[in-house]
Amino acid sequence: MAAFEQAEADLQAKVLVLLAKVRTFIAGADINEFGKPTRAPLLPDVILRIESCIKSVIAVMHGTALGGGLEVALGCLCVLRVGLAEVKLGLTRC
């Protein structure tokens, strides 16, 4: 969250780009954390921060975005390249 504040204060930055260095943009929740107390920042707060950013936020995805990772990407103004592998596995929410 502090990174957004820093980027918003940077007068030379015109847009913010979320980019993963690995093949998965964001893998979603860690199932090993289920049942444990939640820790900040919570996913809805992160998405709200992205949506309320005074600069445009772009998600660049060169791999999968699972669960909450897709929600983060959808909070951005623009998503570049998306693959929904879970659809092929029948793991969709209706």
Contacts in CASP RR format, 6 or more apart in sequence:
PFRMAT RR
TARGET T0000
AUTHOR 0000-0000-0000
METHOD contacts of the structure
MODEL  1
MAAFEQAEADLQAKVLVLLAKVRTFIAGADINEFGKPTRAPLLPDVILRI
ESCIKSVIAVMHGTALGGGLEVALGCLCVLRVGLAEVKLGLTRC
1 41 0 8 1.000
1 45 0 8 1.000
1 46 0 8 1.000
1 49 0 8 1.000
4 16 0 8 1.000
4 49 0 8 1.000
4 50 0 8 1.000
4 53 0 8 1.000
7 13 0 8 1.000
7 16 0 8 1.000
7 53 0 8 1.000
7 55 0 8 1.000
8 53 0 8 1.000
8 54 0 8 1.000
8 55 0 8 1.000
13 55 0 8 1.000
14 55 0 8 1.000
14 56 0 8 1.000
15 55 0 8 1.000
15 56 0 8 1.000
15 57 0 8 1.000
15 58 0 8 1.000
16 53 0 8 1.000
16 55 0 8 1.000
16 56 0 8 1.000
16 57 0 8 1.000
16 58 0 8 1.000
17 57 0 8 1.000
17 58 0 8 1.000
17 59 0 8 1.000
17 60 0 8 1.000
18 25 0 8 1.000
18 57 0 8 1.000
18 58 0 8 1.000
18 59 0 8 1.000
18 60 0 8 1.000
18 72 0 8 1.000
18 73 0 8 1.000
18 76 0 8 1.000
19 60 0 8 1.000
20 26 0 8 1.000
20 61 0 8 1.000
20 62 0 8 1.000
20 63 0 8 1.000
23 62 0 8 1.000
23 63 0 8 1.000
23 64 0 8 1.000
24 63 0 8 1.000
24 64 0 8 1.000
24 65 0 8 1.000
24 66 0 8 1.000
25 59 0 8 1.000
25 61 0 8 1.000
25 62 0 8 1.000
25 63 0 8 1.000
25 64 0 8 1.000
25 65 0 8 1.000
25 69 0 8 1.000
25 72 0 8 1.000
25 73 0 8 1.000
26 65 0 8 1.000
26 66 0 8 1.000
26 67 0 8 1.000
26 68 0 8 1.000
26 69 0 8 1.000
26 70 0 8 1.000
26 72 0 8 1.000
26 73 0 8 1.000
27 64 0 8 1.000
27 66 0 8 1.000
27 69 0 8 1.000
28 66 0 8 1.000
28 67 0 8 1.000
28 68 0 8 1.000
28 69 0 8 1.000
29 67 0 8 1.000
29 68 0 8 1.000
41 49 0 8 1.000
43 68 0 8 1.000
43 71 0 8 1.000
43 72 0 8 1.000
46 72 0 8 1.000
47 71 0 8 1.000
47 72 0 8 1.000
47 74 0 8 1.000
47 75 0 8 1.000
50 57 0 8 1.000
50 72 0 8 1.000
50 75 0 8 1.000
50 76 0 8 1.000
51 75 0 8 1.000
56 77 0 8 1.000
56 78 0 8 1.000
57 75 0 8 1.000
57 76 0 8 1.000
57 77 0 8 1.000
58 76 0 8 1.000
58 77 0 8 1.000
58 78 0 8 1.000
58 79 0 8 1.000
58 80 0 8 1.000
59 65 0 8 1.000
59 72 0 8 1.000
59 73 0 8 1.000
59 75 0 8 1.000
59 76 0 8 1.000
59 78 0 8 1.000
59 79 0 8 1.000
59 80 0 8 1.000
60 80 0 8 1.000
60 81 0 8 1.000
61 73 0 8 1.000
61 79 0 8 1.000
61 80 0 8 1.000
61 81 0 8 1.000
61 82 0 8 1.000
61 83 0 8 1.000
62 81 0 8 1.000
63 81 0 8 1.000
63 83 0 8 1.000
64 83 0 8 1.000
64 85 0 8 1.000
65 72 0 8 1.000
65 73 0 8 1.000
65 82 0 8 1.000
65 83 0 8 1.000
66 86 0 8 1.000
67 86 0 8 1.000
70 82 0 8 1.000
70 84 0 8 1.000
73 79 0 8 1.000
73 82 0 8 1.000
86 92 0 8 1.000
END
